[in-house]
Amino acid sequence: MIARRSALKLATAAAAGLAIAPQALAANAQAPPKPENVLSPDAALDRLMRGNARYVEGVGRRQNFKHEREALSRGQNPFAAVLSCADSRVAPEFCFDAGLGDIFVCRVAGNFINDDILASFEYAVQALNTPLIMVLGHEACGAVDATIKSVKDGTTLPGHLPALVAALTPAVNAVQGAPGDMLANAIRRNVMLNVEKLKAAAPILSAAADSKKIRIVGGVYALKSGRVELLA
């Protein structure tokens, strides 16, 4: 009888343990540093553009960097990744009114994809679960303008600048003879060419885009207003 009672107690305890184990595991799971950054791709784009609207109107939020630094010391979970030009007039964190840990940024003159930037975005998507990537061009891009002049004149720029020209030439060639301003056309085409490169980048980004885990979009920043225009 005693042995039977002991067995029943053990069985009851084991059943109770199985019942609470998932809850205990969930409680012990590490929460993301910024829970508000866990968003769907569409919600992430909406948040990014609402931040830009605040920036345009000059009503940006007051950022508590001290509080954010403490939370982010445990990790990061940015809700968006942005490829932008290195131009000093275009700062993604500012133009989207974002705080620390919100935007994963890669910058290079001419905002184009190379292997290092591609790997960086693969890391953002694979390791940090970032749901949105934006390629952000801007008006009056000096790198694109220099490429247009180099292509037209058949000249070679000094130093390592030919590497930029090589990367941006496809966009310039694509708009040769098109109506409108050639520089503006080439800037927009360069953005969209690099959006397509990201969407096609196997195996990580292409799979994530095809499964709707991420969204990849393009935009152009207006220097005078600060407004970002999304490109179709």
C-alpha positions, -999 to 999 in steps of 0.1 A, spaced: 0 0 0 28 24 9 46 15 -23 15 21 -43 9 55 -27 45 65 -34 41 55 -70 9 75 -74 27 106 -59 56 102 -83 32 99 -112 12 129 -102 44 150 -97 57 139 -131 24 148 -148 25 182 -131 60 188 -142 52 180 -178 23 204 -177 44 234 -165 75 226 -184 65 245 -216 55 275 -195 88 274 -177 107 272 -209 88 301 -224 95 322 -193 132 314 -195 134 322 -232 153 354 -238 131 382 -249 143 404 -278 160 436 -266 133 457 -283 101 438 -284 84 466 -303 108 457 -332 92 423 -338 71 432 -368 58 418 -401 75 431 -432 45 453 -441 43 467 -405 80 474 -406 77 494 -438 48 513 -423 68 522 -392 98 532 -413 77 556 -434 58 570 -404 92 578 -390 102 596 -422 69 616 -420 78 628 -385 113 638 -398 99 657 -427 76 677 -404 104 683 -378 85 665 -350 109 636 -343 107 617 -311 130 624 -282 153 593 -280 163 579 -246 197 566 -256 207 558 -221 178 534 -217 183 520 -251 220 513 -246 213 492 -215 187 471 -233 208 467 -264 239 455 -244 222 420 -245 218 419 -283 199 435 -312 168 430 -333 165 458 -358 131 460 -376 146 473 -408 179 472 -428 189 501 -451 215 503 -478 222 540 -483 248 562 -500 278 573 -479 267 609 -486 269 629 -454 235 646 -461 217 613 -459 215 595 -425 190 567 -423 187 568 -385 178 605 -387 155 605 -418 135 576 -404 134 591 -369 148 558 -354 165 549 -322 195 527 -314 190 491 -324 162 500 -348 179 501 -382 207 479 -395 226 502 -419 252 496 -446 265 526 -465 286 530 -497 289 558 -522 262 550 -548 243 526 -526 251 494 -545 254 458 -535 288 441 -532 297 408 -515 304 424 -482 271 443 -481 252 413 -493 267 392 -465 258 419 -440 222 418 -450 222 380 -450 233 382 -414 206 407 -406 179 384 -420 193 351 -409 206 359 -374 187 390 -364 153 382 -381 151 416 -397 119 417 -418 125 446 -441 154 458 -464 153 492 -482 178 503 -508 178 541 -504 191 564 -531 191 602 -530 188 632 -553 220 647 -568 241 616 -560 277 625 -568 287 589 -574 261 584 -600 268 618 -616 306 610 -618 297 577 -635 276 594 -661 304 618 -669 329 590 -670 307 569 -694 300 599 -716 336 611 -718 352 577 -719 375 588 -691 390 568 -662 388 583 -627 418 582 -604 426 558 -575 399 532 -567 370 553 -581 367 531 -612 353 504 -589 324 527 -581 320 535 -618 319 498 -627 292 492 -601 270 521 -613 275 518 -650 246 493 -656 221 519 -642 236 546 -664 235 525 -695 199 514 -688 187 550 -690 207 562 -720 183 580 -744 153 579 -719 132 610 -716 137 633 -686 168 641 -665 195 615 -669 209 618 -634 175 614 -618 167 585 -641 200 568 -633 196 573 -595 161 556 -596 173 528 -619 203 521 -597 180 517 -567 157 493 -585 186 472 -600 199 467 -565 165 458 -551 163 431 -578 198 419 -569 188 415 -533 156 397 -542 176 372 -564 205 367 -539 205 330 -532 202 311 -510 193 333 -480 176 364 -492 158 349 -522 143 322 -501 132 347 -474 117 370 -500 99 342 -518 84 329 -485 73 365 -476 95 364 -445 111 396 -456 102 425 -479 128 443 -501 119 478 -513 136 509 -529 133 546 -521 148 579 -531 155 606 -505 148 643 -515 175 665 -502 154 697 -497 123 681 -480 138 650 -464 110 630 -478 116 594 -489 97 584 -521 90 547 -523 96 533 -558 73 508 -574 
